[in-house]
Amino acid sequence: QVQLVESGGDLVQPGESLRLSCTASGNIFSINYMGWYRQAPGKERELVARISSGDSTNYAGSVKGRFTISRDNANNTVYLHMNSLKPGDTAVYYCRVSTPYDAYWGQGTQVTVSS
């Protein structure tokens, strides 16, 4: 059984920052990619950022320069540092962790950016 526990979602004002975290536990081995996706109301889920086991990163164009993804391999944890948040960043943010054999999703954490 694999569990992903996310935290850090909140209601913030435009321009503020947040840090999301996601920790994987259970019977999980050889994690390659760890990433964050988001889904806004009425929209499809989209990739925000992901990081490989070798620390190679990919970002959506809309967050490049504002968000930073990092990982702690010893603790199977991935972080998303979000700066200069905009109302358009409002969404449920989901953690995703993949191995060569399977992929796992977190339950989601709500980020709301509003004045």
C-alpha positions in Angstrom: 0.0 0.0 0.0 1.4 3.4 -1.0 0.2 6.7 0.5 0.9 10.2 -0.6 0.2 12.9 2.0 0.1 16.5 0.8 0.0 19.6 2.8 0.5 23.4 2.5 -2.6 24.5 0.5 -4.2 27.7 1.8 -6.0 30.9 0.9 -3.5 33.7 0.1 -3.5 37.1 -1.5 -2.0 37.9 -5.0 1.7 38.2 -4.8 2.1 36.0 -1.7 4.0 32.7 -1.5 3.2 29.2 -0.4 5.1 25.9 -0.1 3.4 22.6 -0.8 4.8 19.3 0.3 4.1 15.7 -0.5 5.5 12.6 1.3 5.2 9.1 -0.1 5.2 6.2 2.3 4.5 2.5 2.1 5.7 -0.2 -0.3 7.3 2.1 -2.8 10.7 1.6 -4.4 12.8 3.2 -7.1 10.9 6.5 -7.4 11.9 8.2 -10.6 9.6 11.2 -11.2 7.9 13.3 -8.5 5.6 16.1 -9.6 2.8 18.5 -9.1 -0.3 18.8 -11.2 -3.3 21.1 -10.8 -6.9 21.3 -11.8 -9.0 24.4 -11.8 -12.8 24.3 -11.8 -14.0 23.4 -15.3 -10.5 22.7 -16.6 -8.4 19.6 -17.2 -5.7 18.6 -14.9 -2.4 20.0 -16.0 1.3 19.5 -15.2 2.8 22.2 -13.1 6.3 20.9 -12.5 8.1 17.6 -12.1 11.6 16.5 -11.0 13.5 13.4 -11.9 15.6 11.2 -9.7 18.6 13.0 -11.2 17.1 16.4 -10.3 16.2 17.3 -13.9 13.1 19.6 -13.8 10.2 20.6 -16.1 7.8 23.5 -15.6 4.6 24.7 -17.2 5.3 27.9 -19.0 2.8 29.8 -16.8 4.8 29.1 -13.7 8.3 29.2 -14.9 10.3 31.7 -12.9 7.8 31.8 -10.1 7.6 28.2 -8.9 10.4 25.9 -7.9 10.2 22.2 -7.4 12.6 20.2 -5.2 12.8 16.8 -3.6 14.3 15.1 -0.6 15.0 11.5 -1.7 15.9 10.3 1.8 12.4 11.1 2.9 10.5 10.5 -0.4 9.3 14.1 -0.2 8.7 16.6 -3.0 8.1 20.3 -2.5 6.7 23.1 -4.6 7.7 26.6 -3.7 5.3 29.0 -5.2 6.1 32.7 -5.3 4.2 35.7 -6.8 1.0 33.8 -6.8 -1.8 35.0 -9.1 -5.5 34.4 -9.1 -5.0 32.1 -12.1 -3.0 29.8 -9.9 -6.1 28.9 -8.0 -6.7 25.2 -8.2 -6.5 21.9 -6.5 -2.9 20.8 -6.5 -2.1 17.1 -6.8 1.1 15.3 -6.1 2.1 12.5 -8.4 4.9 10.0 -7.8 6.0 7.4 -10.4 8.2 4.3 -10.4 9.2 2.2 -13.4 6.1 0.0 -12.6 3.4 2.3 -11.4 2.2 5.9 -10.7 0.4 7.2 -7.6 -1.6 10.3 -6.9 -2.2 12.3 -3.7 -5.7 13.4 -2.6 -5.1 17.0 -3.6 -4.7 20.3 -1.6 -6.6 23.5 -2.4 -4.7 26.6 -3.3 -6.8 29.8 -3.5 -5.4 33.1 -4.6 -7.8 36.0 -4.0 -7.8 39.5 -2.6 
